C-alpha cells in the first residue's frame, strides 16, 4: 500500500512589476486588497477572492532562473521532509536557503525546467 504525502501546498504567484502603484490600482479594480506591505515598500501581498498574489518591484533574477511570473508555494510540511521526498522521487533541489521576506525556502525545477520556490508555512 502506498502512503500519500500531502505537503499542504498553497500556490502564491509572484509577479515582477515595473510600477507598483499602477499594478495595485489594476488588481484593486479586480477586487483585490493589500494584506501585507504597501505602496511605499518594494513588494505587496494582495488577496483576490481565494487567491493571494505578490507584486515585486524588481526585475527577475534571470541568473537564478526567475521569470516575470514566479510560482511560489507555501508548504505546511517541514521543508527538510519535502526535500527528502523530492530527492527520493528523483527531483534534486536546486537551492535551500532563507529569503528575508518569505523565510526558509527550497527551489526545485519541474520536468520542464520551470523554477518553483517553496516556503515553509506554519500550520494554522
N, C-alpha and C positions, 0 to 999 in steps of 0.2 A: 504494500500500500504506500502511495506517495503522499507525503505531507506537503500541503500548500503553504508557502511562506508569504505572508502579507506584510509588506513593509509600511503600509499605511501611507502611501504616496499621495500628495496633494500638488497638482500642477499649478505653477505660478509663472506665466510667461513674463519675461523681462524685455522691454523694448528700449533700444537706444534711440534717443530723440535729440534733435538739434535745438528746439525751442520748447522748454518745459512748460512755460505759461500757455502757449498755444495748444500743446498736447493735452494739458489738464483741461483747458476750456473745451476741447473736442470731446474728450471722454466724459466730461460733465454733461454735455448735450445728450450723450447716450445713457445718462442716468448714473454715472459714476460719481463716487465721493472719495475724497482723500481720507485714508485711515492711518497713514503714517507718513511723516515727512511733510514737506510744504514747498511752496514756490520759491522760497529763499534757500532751499537745500539743493543738492545735486541729484536727488532721486526722491520719488514718492511711491507709495503703495496705494493703489486705488481699488475700491470694491465696485464691481459692476454685476449686480444681481448676485449669483452664486460664485462668481469668478473674481479672483484678485489678479491684478496686473501691476508690474513695476515699471516705472518710467525712469530711465537713467540718462543724465546729461553728460555723456562722454562717448567718444567713438568706441566701437567694439575693438577689442584687442585681438586682431587677426592672427598674431603670432601664437596666441593661446587657443585658437580655434573658435573665438567668439564671432558671431554674426550680428546683424541688425536686430534679430529676434533670437532670444535665448530661451530654451526650455529648461526651466528651473523647477525642481520638485522639493517639497518639504517631506521628510520621512519621519514617522514616529518610531521606526526601528532604529536601534543604535547603528551608527554608520560602520563601525568595525564589523558588525554582524552582516550588514548589507554588502560590504566589500568582500567578505569571505564567500557569501552566497554568489555574488557575481563572478568571482575568481573561479570557484568550483564549476560554474557553468561555462567557463572559457572566455569570459569578458574581463580582461585586465583593466584595472582602474588607472587612469592617466595620472591623477594627482589627488592627494589628500592634503587638505590644508585648512586654513582659517581665513574667513572673509570678515572684515571689520563690521559690515552691516548684517551679514547673514549667518555668522558663526561658523562652526565646523562644516566643511563641505568635502564631497568627493566628486571627481569628474570622471565620467566614463563615456565611451563612444558607442553609438548604436552600430549595428552591422553595416549601415550606410555611411558611417563616419561622422554622424551628427553628434556634437558635444552636448551631453546632458550634465547639468550641475545639480547635485542632490545635497540639501542641507538638512541638519538634524532639527526636527520639530518636537518640542516637548509634548507628551501626551496631555490631552485636555483633562 
